[in-house]
Amino acid sequence: MIEKVQNLIVGAGISGAVLARLLAEAGQSCVVLDRRAYVGGNCYDYKDPCGVIVHKYGPHIFRTDNKEIWDFLSRFTLWHPYMHKVKGYVDGQEVPIPFNLNSLYQLFPQQYAARLENKLVENFGFNKKVPILTLRKTQDKDLSFLAEYIYEKVFFHYTLKQWGLKPQELDPSVMERVPVFISRDDRYFQEKYQAIAANGYTALFENMLNHPNIKVRLNAEFSAVSKEYEYERLFYSGPIDEYFDYSFGALPYRSLRFDLRKMDLTQYQSAAVINYPNNYDYTRVTEYKHFLPLSSNKTVVAFEYPSDFKLGENERYYPVPGEKSAALYKQYLEAARKEKNVFFFGRLGGYKYYDMQTAVKDAFALALRML
Ligand SMILES: Cc1cc2nc3c(=O)[nH]c(=O)nc-3n(C[C@H](O)[C@H](O)[C@H](O)COP(=O)(O)OP(=O)(O)OC[C@H]3O[C@@H](n4cnc5c(N)ncnc54)[C@H](O)[C@@H]3O)c2cc1C
């Protein structure tokens, strides 16, 4: 039997869930499909038997300055306030990442660090974020030394591991995501609202999708079940190249492998995330217990190994920005514009790195266009 629905939404990740909720609250019927066995997309998390909540697709910290987004999500979860701090293992020490003035004083003799601090502030200002590629252009001898040090010890090998490319071979937008921070603020993010969903992100999205106008169907591949529905509009937050059967070629992504280890320890490391730019094959280690307080003598830790995305073998994580992929994506975008009543959105539909707040904003804008 064919089921009639106004909106068929592919993907129960944050993009699909927010869109469904907004359309449902406006009185429209929605079916949300996901080929996975659970909702939440890449924000999915689950409770390990020892009580630790594990983020299956990598550590997720919600952050935003936008009160509207914060208030909207707060309808579906309580929050655990959490200011994310990352450390990097550099020259045998754990220093704050992004590299900041505290990192500087930890790694250099105090007098020399003070000289470098003065020059950094003079040239770029206090509390300013400077992309490493900008810092490397400086003419000052001391700053140029510092720039090369940071480039080599923090960025170069990390980028090679993460992307399989040298920093200058990458689109500058990628390097700008982790700047050098001329500040004493050790937090990884500076947004006003920063938190972890207190009962997990999966519970947040289950609550969001719990509405009389929304039906969720899991383990449902769009191409396999779409004929069972008669819909007015299709919203697709899956990979845009896959939708068009890779007719122009596959869009490149980087993937990740998480080697998850359960340990009989109350704590494994001093911060939730420690980066290893120069040592080991993994890029970083996440200890999930830091995100939500829990008294347990066990902990769960993920060692993160980047690799190329291979269809059928691993997951898509990061789009690889650059001229070639932009040209390829443009071809898909043109094909998408010819589709009637089909809308591509989310990180895979838009082939963009979206953090959670951007995905929500994008879904807000799409809903507004429809209502
Ligand atoms: C390692 C890593 C860490 C991150 N950490 C943070 C963080 O700390 N803070 C932050 O704000 N953001 C973070 N992000 C970004 C965050 O993961 C994304 O913003 C978010 O996942 C985007 O959601 P989405 O719904 O667009 O896509 P997804 O979460 O990928 O959801 C898409 C869904 O569609 C389903 N689907 C796809 N195709 C089909 C199909 N054909 N049929 C049926 N179902 C289909 C998929 O199974 C999936 O569930 C991180 C990203 C990565 C890679």
The ligand as an ORCA input file, in Angstrom:
! r2SCAN-3c Opt
* xyz 0 1
  C      34.645     13.798     14.027
  C      33.601     14.870     14.075
  C      33.386     15.548     15.251
  C      32.429     16.560     15.307
  N      32.271     17.246     16.464
  C      31.379     18.248     16.526
  C      31.248     19.023     17.721
  O      31.966     18.831     18.690
  N      30.313     20.013     17.739
  C      29.528     20.292     16.655
  O      28.713     21.206     16.728
  N      29.622     19.559     15.514
  C      30.519     18.542     15.427
  N      30.623     17.803     14.273
  C      29.683     18.045     13.171
  C      28.383     17.199     13.284
  O      28.715     15.840     13.251
  C      27.446     17.579     12.118
  O      27.085     18.927     12.250
  C      26.162     16.775     12.071
  O      26.384     15.411     12.141
  C      25.403     17.101     10.775
  O      24.189     16.434     10.786
  P      23.400     16.031      9.471
  O      22.043     15.669      9.913
  O      23.558     17.096      8.454
  O      24.177     14.754      8.882
  P      24.311     13.295      9.493
  O      24.482     13.367     10.955
  O      25.337     12.593      8.711
  O      22.888     12.628      9.221
  C      22.510     12.156      7.970
  C      21.661     10.908      8.175
  O      21.094     10.525      6.920
  C      21.093      9.128      6.821
  N      21.085      8.778      5.403
  C      21.967      9.183      4.467
  N      21.635      8.703      3.252
  C      20.517      7.952      3.441
  C      19.706      7.207      2.560
  N      19.960      7.104      1.257
  N      18.629      6.575      3.069
  C      18.345      6.655      4.411
  N      19.090      7.352      5.275
  C      20.156      8.007      4.803
  C      22.357      8.723      7.548
  O      22.285      7.367      7.981
  C      22.436      9.717      8.685
  O      21.846      9.217      9.854
  C      31.619     16.847     14.171
  C      31.852     16.154     12.983
  C      32.849     15.201     12.925
  C      33.141     14.537     11.622
*
